Amino acid sequence: MSEIASVSIRPFDLPLKEPFEISLGTQHEASNLLVTLETESGVTGYGEGSPIPPVTGETQAAAIETARATADLIEGREVGNYRELVDELRSAFPGMASALFAVETAILDAYCRERELPLSELFGGTPGRVETDLTIPILESEVAADRAVCAAEAGYEQLKIKTGGDVTTDVERVAAVADVAPDAALKVDANQGWSPKETARFAEELRTRGIDLDLIEQPVPASDIAGLAATRDIVDVPIAADESVFTPQDAIRVVREEAADIINAKLGKSGPLAVADIAAIAESSHLDLMIGCMLESAVGIHTSAHIVAGIGAFSHVDLDGNRLLAEDVIDASGPIHRISGPGHGVIPIE
């Protein structure tokens, strides 16, 4: 294995097709960062991060500054020692989730490209077709229904609907989607917007309308693990922990406090290696696994899809970030990610 010769970072701004509103705010573009890592043998690895301040606590500028600071720690080091490098980076820059996801991905991508190995094989599986859901943001019910019709026509069989505001309005939005897409499997993501009682009222109103949900994701604030557990006790719909879990230690706490039925592991929160650890914790504790994303291009999304193919334990796949962009770095559409190697298989267009 060769040494890391250079690391470069640049802003990676990606306009969205439409404004994307969730309970935490509205985004009009993805203000990401792209890391390019070159080894002394001439191999290049790419990594992407998508900082979202209300979720990761980082601005784009802060994430870029952190990623640039990592160069001093990893340049001149063997790319094959990727696990040691990642451990050092996460100790040196705690909490900088998006920056470290980008750098970690670039390291793993370069390692796999040097070995002509698909990234998925580093995690135990071969690349293949990975099917995602499609997210419908917070919209008026009629507009949400139109989006659902378009999604169904495009082949999406699973839809995730953003909620977390007024319960009655959220119920009407979900009901409108269920009405026009009766065969779709439905998930709901409240992004920390409700209390346990509001979550219970939401679930009960949908139940009385005969609408089934696969899960309700992160209904209460991330820090309120007791509230998450209380919600799980009073709601029949499976509860997923998302923003409550950034690290394997967070996952262990959710398991110990019986706070969720499902853990949503995102590379944008944890990085590939930690997601593998979180998946092992969930599996050993008989919790279901979901994988999610931020608003990433195919660089980040295909990295996550390789983890899905490699680990093979995810019951719920929410990797639609690049489907929400006005233009991606590759030409792709629809619910199927067709991944390949070496590495994550994506070379971003400058």
C-alpha positions as CSV (number, residue, x, y, z in Angstrom):
1,M,0.0,0.0,0.0
2,S,1.3,3.5,-0.8
3,E,1.3,6.6,1.2
4,I,-1.2,9.5,1.0
5,A,0.5,12.1,-1.1
6,S,-2.0,15.0,-0.9
7,V,-5.4,16.0,0.3
8,S,-7.5,18.8,-1.3
9,I,-10.9,20.1,-0.3
10,R,-13.3,22.4,-2.1
11,P,-16.9,23.6,-1.7
12,F,-19.4,21.4,-3.5
13,D,-22.6,23.4,-3.9
14,L,-25.5,21.5,-5.5
15,P,-28.8,23.2,-6.2
16,L,-32.0,21.3,-5.4
17,K,-34.9,20.6,-7.9
18,E,-37.3,22.1,-5.3
19,P,-36.9,23.7,-1.8
20,F,-36.7,20.9,0.7
21,E,-38.6,21.6,3.9
22,I,-38.5,19.6,7.1
23,S,-39.4,20.5,10.7
24,L,-35.8,21.8,11.2
25,G,-35.9,24.3,8.3
26,T,-35.8,24.6,4.6
27,Q,-32.9,24.0,2.2
28,H,-32.6,25.4,-1.3
29,E,-29.3,23.9,-2.1
30,A,-26.9,21.3,-0.7
31,S,-23.8,23.2,0.6
32,N,-21.4,20.3,0.6
33,L,-17.7,19.7,0.5
34,L,-15.7,17.4,-1.7
35,V,-12.4,15.8,-0.6
36,T,-9.9,14.6,-3.2
37,L,-7.1,12.4,-1.9
38,E,-4.1,11.2,-4.0
39,T,-1.7,8.5,-3.2
40,E,1.9,8.3,-4.2
41,S,1.0,5.6,-6.7
42,G,-1.3,8.0,-8.5
43,V,-4.6,6.7,-7.3
44,T,-7.3,9.2,-6.4
45,G,-10.1,8.7,-3.8
46,Y,-13.1,11.0,-3.4
47,G,-15.3,11.7,-0.5
48,E,-18.3,14.0,0.2
49,G,-19.8,15.5,3.2
50,S,-23.2,17.4,3.5
51,P,-23.2,19.5,6.6
52,I,-26.6,20.5,7.9
53,P,-26.2,22.8,10.9
54,P,-29.4,21.8,12.8
55,V,-28.4,18.1,12.4
56,T,-24.6,17.9,12.3
57,G,-23.8,21.2,14.0
58,E,-21.5,22.2,11.2
59,T,-21.6,25.0,8.6
60,Q,-20.0,24.3,5.2
61,A,-17.2,26.7,6.1
62,A,-16.5,24.9,9.4
63,A,-16.6,21.5,7.7
64,I,-14.2,22.6,5.0
65,E,-11.8,24.1,7.6
66,T,-11.8,20.8,9.6
67,A,-11.3,18.7,6.5
68,R,-8.3,20.8,5.5
69,A,-6.8,20.5,9.0
70,T,-6.9,16.7,8.6
71,A,-4.3,16.8,5.9
72,D,-1.5,17.4,8.5
73,L,-2.4,14.1,10.2
74,I,-2.8,11.9,7.2
75,E,-0.4,13.1,4.5
76,G,2.6,10.7,4.4
77,R,0.7,7.9,6.1
78,E,-0.1,4.5,4.6
79,V,-3.6,4.5,3.1
80,G,-3.8,0.8,4.1
81,N,-3.8,1.8,7.8
82,Y,-7.3,3.3,7.2
83,R,-8.8,2.1,10.5
84,E,-6.0,3.7,12.5
85,L,-6.2,6.9,10.5
86,V,-10.0,7.2,11.0
87,D,-9.7,6.6,14.7
88,E,-7.1,9.3,15.0
89,L,-9.2,11.8,13.0
90,R,-12.3,11.1,15.1
91,S,-10.3,11.6,18.3
92,A,-8.7,14.8,17.0
93,F,-11.9,16.4,15.6
94,P,-14.8,15.2,17.7
95,G,-18.3,16.1,16.5
96,M,-17.3,17.2,13.0
97,A,-19.4,14.5,11.3
98,S,-19.7,15.8,7.8
99,A,-16.0,16.7,7.4
100,L,-14.9,13.4,8.7
101,F,-17.3,11.4,6.6
102,A,-15.8,13.1,3.5
103,V,-12.2,12.4,4.6
104,E,-12.9,8.9,5.7
105,T,-14.7,8.1,2.5
106,A,-11.8,9.5,0.4
107,I,-9.3,7.3,2.4
108,L,-11.4,4.1,1.9
109,D,-12.1,4.9,-1.7
110,A,-8.4,5.3,-2.4
111,Y,-7.5,2.1,-0.6
112,C,-10.1,0.2,-2.5
113,R,-9.1,1.7,-5.9
114,E,-5.5,0.8,-5.2
115,R,-6.6,-2.8,-4.7
116,E,-9.2,-2.7,-7.5
117,L,-11.8,-3.7,-4.9
118,P,-15.4,-2.5,-4.7
119,L,-16.0,-0.7,-1.4
120,S,-18.8,-3.1,-0.6
121,E,-16.4,-6.0,-0.4
122,L,-14.5,-4.2,2.4
123,F,-17.7,-4.7,4.4
124,G,-18.4,-8.3,3.3
125,G,-20.6,-8.2,0.2
126,T,-20.5,-7.7,-3.5
127,P,-22.0,-4.6,-5.2
128,G,-25.5,-4.9,-6.6
129,R,-28.8,-3.2,-7.0
130,V,-29.8,-1.1,-4.0
131,E,-33.4,0.2,-3.9
132,T,-34.3,3.4,-2.1
133,D,-37.5,5.1,-1.0
134,L,-38.3,8.7,-2.0
135,T,-38.8,11.5,0.5
136,I,-41.8,13.9,0.3
137,P,-41.0,17.1,2.2
138,I,-43.3,19.3,4.2
139,L,-45.8,20.5,1.6
140,E,-49.5,21.3,1.3
141,S,-51.5,18.1,1.1
142,E,-52.4,18.5,-2.6
143,V,-48.8,19.2,-3.6
144,A,-47.6,16.2,-1.5
145,A,-50.2,14.0,-3.3
146,D,-48.9,15.2,-6.7
147,R,-45.3,14.4,-5.6
148,A,-46.5,10.9,-4.6
149,V,-48.2,10.3,-7.9
150,C,-45.0,11.3,-9.8
151,A,-42.9,9.0,-7.5
152,A,-45.2,6.0,-8.1
153,E,-45.1,6.6,-11.8
154,A,-41.3,6.7,-11.6
155,G,-41.3,3.2,-9.9
156,Y,-40.9,4.1,-6.2
157,E,-42.6,1.6,-4.0
158,Q,-41.6,3.2,-0.7
159,L,-42.2,6.8,0.3
160,K,-41.0,8.7,3.3
161,I,-43.1,11.7,4.3
162,K,-41.7,14.6,6.4
163,T,-43.8,15.7,9.4
164,G,-43.1,17.1,12.8
165,G,-45.3,20.2,12.7
166,D,-49.0,20.6,13.5
167,V,-50.3,17.1,14.0
168,T,-53.6,17.6,12.2
169,T,-51.9,19.1,9.1
170,D,-49.4,16.3,9.2
171,V,-52.1,13.7,9.3
172,E,-53.8,15.3,6.3
173,R,-50.5,15.2,4.3
174,V,-49.9,11.6,5.0
175,A,-53.5,10.7,4.3
176,A,-53.3,12.5,0.9
177,V,-50.2,10.5,0.0
178,A,-51.8,7.2,1.1
179,D,-54.9,8.0,-1.0
180,V,-53.0,8.5,-4.3
181,A,-50.3,5.8,-3.6
182,P,-52.3,3.0,-1.9
183,D,-49.7,0.4,-2.8
184,A,-46.7,2.3,-1.4
185,A,-45.0,1.4,1.9
186,L,-45.1,4.6,4.0
187,K,-42.6,5.9,6.5
188,V,-42.9,9.1,8.5
189,D,-40.1,11.3,9.7
190,A,-40.8,14.0,12.3
191,N,-37.2,15.2,12.6
192,Q,-37.6,15.8,16.4
193,G,-40.7,17.9,16.0
194,W,-43.2,16.2,18.4
195,S,-43.7,15.2,22.0
196,P,-44.6,11.6,22.9
197,K,-48.3,12.6,23.2
198,E,-48.4,14.3,19.8
199,T,-46.8,11.2,18.3
200,A,-49.4,9.0,19.9
201,R,-52.2,11.3,18.6
202,F,-50.8,11.3,15.1
203,A,-50.5,7.5,15.0
204,E,-54.0,7.0,16.4
205,E,-55.6,9.4,13.9
206,L,-53.9,7.5,11.0
207,R,-55.0,4.1,12.5
208,T,-58.6,5.2,12.6
209,R,-58.3,6.0,8.9
210,G,-56.9,2.6,8.1
211,I,-53.4,3.9,7.2
212,D,-50.5,1.7,8.1
213,L,-47.0,3.0,8.6
214,D,-43.7,1.1,8.4
215,L,-42.2,3.4,11.0
216,I,-42.1,6.8,12.7
217,E,-38.6,8.3,12.7
218,Q,-37.2,10.4,15.4
219,P,-40.4,11.9,16.7
220,V,-38.9,13.6,19.8
221,P,-35.7,15.7,20.3
222,A,-32.5,13.9,19.8
223,S,-31.3,14.3,23.4
224,D,-34.6,13.0,24.9
225,I,-33.9,9.3,25.0
226,A,-36.4,8.9,27.8
227,G,-39.0,10.6,25.7
228,L,-38.1,8.3,22.8
229,A,-38.6,5.3,25.0
230,A,-41.9,6.6,26.3
231,T,-43.1,7.1,22.7
232,R,-42.2,3.6,21.9
233,D,-44.2,2.4,24.9
234,I,-47.4,4.2,23.9
235,V,-47.3,3.9,20.1
236,D,-47.9,0.7,18.1
237,V,-46.0,1.9,15.1
238,P,-42.2,0.9,15.1
239,I,-40.1,3.9,16.3
240,A,-36.8,4.7,14.7
241,A,-33.9,6.6,16.3
242,D,-32.1,8.9,13.9
243,E,-30.6,12.1,15.3
244,S,-30.2,10.3,18.6
245,V,-27.6,8.0,17.2
246,F,-24.3,9.4,15.9
247,T,-21.8,7.0,17.5
248,P,-21.8,3.3,18.5
249,Q,-22.0,4.5,22.1
250,D,-25.2,6.3,21.3
251,A,-26.6,3.1,19.7
252,I,-25.7,1.1,22.9
253,R,-27.6,3.7,25.0
254,V,-30.7,3.4,22.8
255,V,-30.5,-0.4,23.1
256,R,-30.1,-0.3,26.9
257,E,-33.0,2.1,27.4
258,E,-35.2,0.2,25.0
259,A,-35.8,3.5,23.2
260,A,-36.4,2.3,19.6
261,D,-37.3,-0.6,17.4
262,I,-35.1,0.6,14.6
263,I,-31.8,2.5,14.3
264,N,-31.2,4.8,11.4
265,A,-27.5,4.7,10.7
266,K,-26.3,7.5,8.4
267,L,-22.7,7.7,7.1
268,G,-23.2,11.5,7.2
269,K,-23.5,11.3,11.0
270,S,-21.1,8.4,11.7
271,G,-18.9,7.5,8.8
272,P,-18.6,4.1,7.1
273,L,-16.6,2.3,9.8
274,A,-18.8,3.4,12.7
275,V,-21.9,2.6,10.7
276,A,-20.7,-1.0,10.5
277,D,-20.2,-1.0,14.3
278,I,-23.7,0.5,14.8
279,A,-25.2,-2.2,12.5
280,A,-23.5,-4.9,14.5
281,I,-24.9,-3.5,17.8
282,A,-28.4,-3.3,16.3
283,E,-28.3,-6.8,14.9
284,S,-27.0,-8.3,18.1
285,S,-29.8,-6.6,20.0
286,H,-32.5,-7.7,17.5
287,L,-33.3,-4.2,16.3
288,D,-34.0,-3.4,12.7
289,L,-31.7,-1.3,10.7
290,M,-32.3,1.7,8.4
291,I,-29.8,3.6,6.4
292,G,-30.3,7.3,5.6
293,C,-28.5,10.1,4.0
294,M,-28.1,13.9,3.8
295,L,-28.4,15.9,0.6
296,E,-25.4,14.2,-1.1
297,S,-24.5,13.6,-4.7
298,A,-23.8,10.1,-6.0
299,V,-20.4,10.3,-4.3
300,G,-21.9,10.1,-0.9
301,I,-25.0,8.2,-1.8
302,H,-23.1,5.4,-3.7
303,T,-20.8,5.2,-0.7
304,S,-23.8,4.5,1.5
305,A,-25.3,2.0,-1.1
306,H,-22.0,0.1,-1.0
307,I,-22.4,-0.2,2.8
308,V,-25.9,-1.6,2.3
309,A,-24.6,-4.1,-0.2
310,G,-21.6,-5.0,2.0
311,I,-23.3,-5.4,5.3
312,G,-26.6,-6.8,4.0
313,A,-28.6,-6.1,7.1
314,F,-30.7,-3.0,6.3
315,S,-34.5,-3.4,6.3
316,H,-35.1,0.2,5.3
317,V,-33.1,2.1,2.7
318,D,-33.5,5.9,2.5
319,L,-30.8,6.9,0.0
320,D,-32.6,9.5,-2.1
321,G,-30.5,12.6,-1.5
322,N,-29.1,12.7,-5.0
323,R,-32.6,12.2,-6.5
324,L,-33.5,15.6,-5.0
325,L,-30.7,17.5,-6.8
326,A,-31.3,19.6,-9.9
327,E,-28.2,17.8,-11.3
328,D,-26.1,15.0,-10.1
329,V,-22.5,14.1,-10.9
330,I,-23.7,11.0,-12.7
331,D,-26.7,10.4,-14.9
332,A,-29.2,8.3,-12.9
333,S,-32.8,8.4,-11.8
334,G,-35.5,6.2,-10.3
335,P,-35.5,4.0,-7.2
336,I,-32.5,1.7,-8.1
337,H,-28.9,2.6,-7.4
338,R,-26.6,0.6,-9.6
339,I,-23.3,0.6,-7.8
340,S,-19.9,-0.6,-9.0
341,G,-16.3,-0.4,-8.1
342,P,-13.5,0.0,-7.6
343,G,-14.0,2.0,-4.5
344,H,-17.5,3.6,-4.5
345,G,-17.2,3.8,-8.3
346,V,-18.0,7.5,-8.7
347,I,-15.7,10.1,-10.2
348,P,-17.2,13.5,-9.7
349,I,-17.3,15.9,-12.7
350,E,-15.4,19.0,-11.9
